[in-house]
Amino acid sequence: MQKLTKPVTLNSSKQIDLELWFQTALGRNLLANQRELITSVIKSYFGVFQVEIGVSHRVPVGNASNIAHKYFVIPEWSADLPANILVSESDELSLDSGSVDLVILHHSLDFAKDPHQTLREASRVLKSTGHLVILGFNPTSLWGIRKLFNRRKLAPWNNRFISGNRLSDWLNLLHFQVSDIEYHYYGLPFNRFSMLKQFLWLDNILNPKVPLGAYYILSAQKQTYSRIQNKQRWKQPAKAVGLSLSSSRNIYNISQKPKTKKNIID
C-alpha cells in the first residue's frame, strides 16, 4: 500500500528554513535580542488568552507576558506536541471571533502565503480593544540591502520584508490604532561570530524610531467595539399614581357636609 504524504508547500518550506536559520549563531543572537525587547512591550498587557503565530513553537518570543493562557499556532501536526499547540493555518484560524486578548505575529507575515488574510484573521479573533504585536524584518536596513543582492535565496533572505509604514496602512484599514513602531538590532547580516557584535553598540545610541534596525516591533490596538444587545423587557401595565378610586370617594364624602333632612310640618 502506498503511503500518502502531505506535499511541502513553498510557504511551509520557508517556515522550516527560517526555523533552522534561528539555530545558527546569527539567528540565536537575533532571537535573544527580540525576546529581551518584546518583554517590555507585552508585560503591560493583561487578559486571559494569548495566541502566538510565529516561526515555530520551539522559538517562541511571548512567554514573558502576564496573560494566563498562552497558545502557539503551527500549520502541521507532529508527534509529541505540547498541550498548548493549536494546529491551524495562519490565514484560516480555527478560533472563535473575538476570543483572544493578545496576538503576536513573529515573522509570520514574512513567510505567509497571504499576509493580508493573516492580518484579517488576527483581527477577527482579537477581542474589541485587543492588542496586536508584530515582529518583522525591516527592508530599509543593512539586512534589506543584503536581501537585494543575495543570490542564494536562503533564509531569512528568501522571505518578504514588509516595511513598518506599509504595515501601518494595512492595519488602519482594519480599524487598528498603531501605538508604536520601534526598530532594533544593528548587527551585521553575516553569520560569522567575529562580526556579530561589531555594531550592536548602535542600539544604545540610535533612537528606536530611526528605521534602520534589522527588525521592528509594531504595537497596535483593535478599535472596533462590540455591539451591546438590549435585553427584551416585557411590557407591564402602567401603574396609577395616587389613591384608589374607593379611597378618593371616601375622602370626598368626608369633606362634604352631611345633608340634613327637613321636616315638613303639615
C-alpha positions as CSV (number, residue, x, y, z in Angstrom):
1,M,0.0,0.0,0.0
2,Q,1.4,3.4,-1.0
3,K,2.0,5.8,1.9
4,L,0.4,9.2,1.3
5,T,2.4,12.2,2.5
6,K,1.3,15.8,2.6
7,P,3.3,17.8,0.0
8,V,5.6,20.5,1.4
9,T,4.3,23.9,0.1
10,L,6.6,26.9,-0.6
11,N,5.1,28.6,2.5
12,S,5.9,25.7,4.9
13,S,9.3,25.3,3.3
14,K,10.2,28.9,4.0
15,Q,8.9,28.5,7.6
16,I,11.1,25.4,8.1
17,D,14.1,27.1,6.6
18,L,13.6,30.1,8.9
19,E,13.3,27.8,12.0
20,L,16.6,26.2,11.0
21,W,18.2,29.6,10.5
22,F,17.3,30.7,14.0
23,Q,19.5,27.8,15.2
24,T,22.6,29.4,13.7
25,A,24.8,31.9,15.6
26,L,23.3,34.9,13.9
27,G,19.8,33.6,14.4
28,R,20.3,32.8,18.1
29,N,21.8,36.3,18.6
30,L,18.8,38.0,16.9
31,L,16.3,35.8,18.8
32,A,17.8,36.7,22.1
33,N,17.6,40.3,21.3
34,Q,14.0,40.0,20.2
35,R,13.0,38.2,23.4
36,E,14.6,40.8,25.6
37,L,13.0,43.8,23.9
38,I,9.5,42.3,23.3
39,T,9.2,41.6,27.0
40,S,9.0,45.3,27.9
41,V,6.1,45.6,25.4
42,I,3.9,42.6,26.3
43,K,4.5,42.9,30.1
44,S,1.9,45.7,30.2
45,Y,-0.9,43.6,28.6
46,F,-3.3,41.6,30.7
47,G,-6.0,39.2,29.8
48,V,-7.0,35.5,29.6
49,F,-5.9,34.2,26.2
50,Q,-2.7,34.9,24.1
51,V,-2.0,33.4,20.7
52,E,1.4,33.5,19.0
53,I,1.7,32.8,15.3
54,G,5.3,32.5,14.5
55,V,8.2,30.5,13.1
56,S,8.0,27.6,15.4
57,H,6.8,26.6,18.9
58,R,10.5,25.8,19.6
59,V,11.4,29.5,19.1
60,P,8.7,31.5,20.9
61,V,9.0,35.1,21.9
62,G,5.9,35.8,24.0
63,N,6.4,33.6,27.1
64,A,7.2,36.6,29.3
65,S,3.7,38.1,29.2
66,N,1.3,38.1,32.2
67,I,-1.6,36.6,30.2
68,A,-2.8,33.4,31.8
69,H,-3.3,31.0,28.9
70,K,-0.7,31.1,26.0
71,Y,-1.2,29.2,22.8
72,F,1.0,28.7,19.8
73,V,-0.3,28.2,16.2
74,I,1.5,25.8,13.8
75,P,0.3,24.7,10.4
76,E,1.0,21.0,10.7
77,W,0.7,18.3,13.3
78,S,3.6,16.3,14.6
79,A,4.2,13.8,17.3
80,D,4.8,14.8,20.9
81,L,3.4,18.4,20.6
82,P,2.9,20.4,23.8
83,A,-0.6,20.8,25.2
84,N,-0.8,24.5,24.3
85,I,-0.3,23.9,20.5
86,L,-3.1,24.8,18.0
87,V,-2.8,23.2,14.6
88,S,-4.2,25.7,12.1
89,E,-3.3,27.8,9.1
90,S,-2.5,31.4,9.8
91,D,-4.9,32.6,7.2
92,E,-7.8,30.5,8.5
93,L,-7.5,30.2,12.3
94,S,-9.7,27.7,14.0
95,L,-10.6,30.1,16.8
96,D,-13.8,31.9,17.7
97,S,-14.2,35.5,16.7
98,G,-13.4,38.0,19.5
99,S,-11.9,35.4,21.8
100,V,-8.2,36.5,22.2
101,D,-6.7,39.3,24.2
102,L,-3.2,39.4,22.6
103,V,-2.0,38.1,19.2
104,I,1.8,38.0,18.5
105,L,2.9,37.7,14.9
106,H,6.6,36.6,15.0
107,H,7.8,36.9,11.4
108,S,4.7,35.1,10.3
109,L,3.9,37.9,7.7
110,D,7.3,37.5,6.2
111,F,6.6,33.9,5.1
112,A,2.8,33.8,5.0
113,K,1.3,32.9,1.6
114,D,-1.3,35.7,2.1
115,P,-0.2,38.3,4.7
116,H,-3.3,40.4,4.2
117,Q,-5.5,37.4,5.1
118,T,-3.3,36.5,8.0
119,L,-3.8,40.1,9.4
120,R,-7.6,39.8,8.8
121,E,-7.7,36.6,10.8
122,A,-5.7,38.1,13.6
123,S,-8.2,41.0,13.7
124,R,-11.1,38.6,13.7
125,V,-10.0,36.5,16.7
126,L,-9.0,39.6,18.7
127,K,-11.4,41.0,21.2
128,S,-12.5,44.6,20.8
129,T,-9.7,46.8,22.2
130,G,-7.4,43.7,22.0
131,H,-3.7,44.1,21.3
132,L,-1.6,43.0,18.3
133,V,2.3,42.8,18.3
134,I,4.1,42.2,15.1
135,L,7.8,41.4,14.6
136,G,9.1,41.7,11.0
137,F,12.3,42.2,9.1
138,N,13.0,45.8,8.1
139,P,13.7,46.4,4.3
140,T,15.3,49.8,5.0
141,S,18.3,48.3,6.8
142,L,21.6,46.6,6.1
143,W,19.7,43.3,6.2
144,G,17.3,44.6,3.5
145,I,20.3,45.6,1.3
146,R,21.8,42.1,1.6
147,K,18.4,40.6,0.7
148,L,18.5,42.6,-2.6
149,F,22.0,41.4,-3.5
150,N,21.7,37.9,-2.2
151,R,21.9,35.4,-5.0
152,R,21.3,32.3,-2.9
153,K,17.7,32.6,-1.7
154,L,18.1,31.0,1.7
155,A,16.5,32.0,5.0
156,P,15.9,34.7,6.0
157,W,16.7,36.4,2.7
158,N,14.0,34.3,0.8
159,N,11.3,35.9,2.9
160,R,9.4,39.1,2.2
161,F,10.5,42.2,4.1
162,I,7.4,44.4,4.7
163,S,8.1,48.0,5.9
164,G,6.6,49.2,9.1
165,N,4.9,52.1,7.4
166,R,3.2,49.9,4.8
167,L,2.0,47.6,7.6
168,S,0.6,50.6,9.4
169,D,-1.5,51.4,6.4
170,W,-2.9,47.9,6.3
171,L,-3.8,48.0,10.0
172,N,-5.5,51.3,9.6
173,L,-7.9,49.7,7.1
174,L,-8.6,47.0,9.6
175,H,-9.5,49.6,12.3
176,F,-6.3,49.3,14.3
177,Q,-4.6,52.1,16.1
178,V,-0.8,51.8,15.7
179,S,0.6,53.0,19.0
180,D,4.3,52.4,18.4
181,I,7.0,51.1,16.0
182,E,10.5,50.5,17.2
183,Y,13.5,49.4,15.2
184,H,16.3,47.3,16.8
185,Y,19.4,45.3,16.2
186,Y,22.3,46.7,14.2
187,G,24.4,43.6,14.0
188,L,25.8,42.9,10.6
189,P,23.8,40.4,8.5
190,F,26.6,37.8,8.3
191,N,26.8,34.5,10.0
192,R,30.3,35.0,11.4
193,F,30.9,35.1,15.1
194,S,33.6,37.7,14.7
195,M,31.2,40.1,13.0
196,L,28.1,39.5,15.1
197,K,28.6,42.2,17.8
198,Q,30.7,44.8,15.9
199,F,27.8,47.3,15.5
200,L,25.5,46.3,18.3
201,W,26.6,49.4,20.3
202,L,24.4,51.4,17.9
203,D,21.3,50.1,19.7
204,N,22.3,52.2,22.7
205,I,22.9,55.3,20.6
206,L,20.3,55.5,17.9
207,N,16.7,56.3,18.7
208,P,14.4,53.2,18.2
209,K,12.3,55.4,16.0
210,V,15.0,55.6,13.3
211,P,14.0,52.9,10.7
212,L,17.4,51.4,10.2
213,G,17.4,48.4,12.5
214,A,17.2,44.8,11.2
215,Y,13.7,44.2,12.6
216,Y,10.8,46.2,14.1
217,I,8.3,45.7,16.8
218,L,4.9,47.1,16.0
219,S,2.3,47.5,18.6
220,A,-1.4,48.2,17.7
221,Q,-4.8,48.0,19.4
222,K,-8.1,47.0,17.8
223,Q,-10.6,49.8,17.7
224,T,-13.8,48.1,16.8
225,Y,-16.3,47.8,19.6
226,S,-18.8,45.0,20.1
227,R,-22.4,45.9,19.9
228,I,-24.3,45.6,23.2
229,Q,-27.7,43.9,22.7
230,N,-30.5,45.3,24.6
231,K,-32.4,42.8,26.7
232,Q,-36.0,42.4,25.7
233,R,-38.3,43.5,28.5
234,W,-42.0,42.5,28.9
235,K,-44.3,45.4,28.8
236,Q,-46.3,45.9,32.1
237,P,-49.4,47.9,32.5
238,A,-48.9,51.4,33.8
239,K,-49.4,51.9,37.4
240,A,-51.7,54.8,38.5
241,V,-50.1,57.2,40.9
242,G,-52.3,58.2,43.8
243,L,-55.0,56.7,45.9
244,S,-57.5,54.1,44.7
245,L,-60.9,55.1,43.5
246,S,-62.6,53.9,46.6
247,S,-60.3,55.9,48.8
248,S,-60.9,59.1,46.8
249,R,-64.6,58.6,47.2
250,N,-64.2,58.3,50.9
251,I,-62.2,61.5,51.1
252,Y,-64.8,63.2,49.0
253,N,-67.6,62.1,51.2
254,I,-65.8,63.1,54.3
255,S,-65.1,66.6,53.1
256,Q,-68.7,67.3,52.3
257,K,-71.2,68.3,55.0
258,P,-73.8,65.8,55.6
259,K,-77.2,66.7,54.2
260,T,-79.9,67.2,56.7
261,K,-83.5,66.2,56.1
262,K,-86.1,69.0,56.5
263,N,-89.2,68.0,58.4
264,I,-92.3,69.1,56.7
265,I,-94.9,70.2,59.2
266,D,-98.3,69.7,57.9
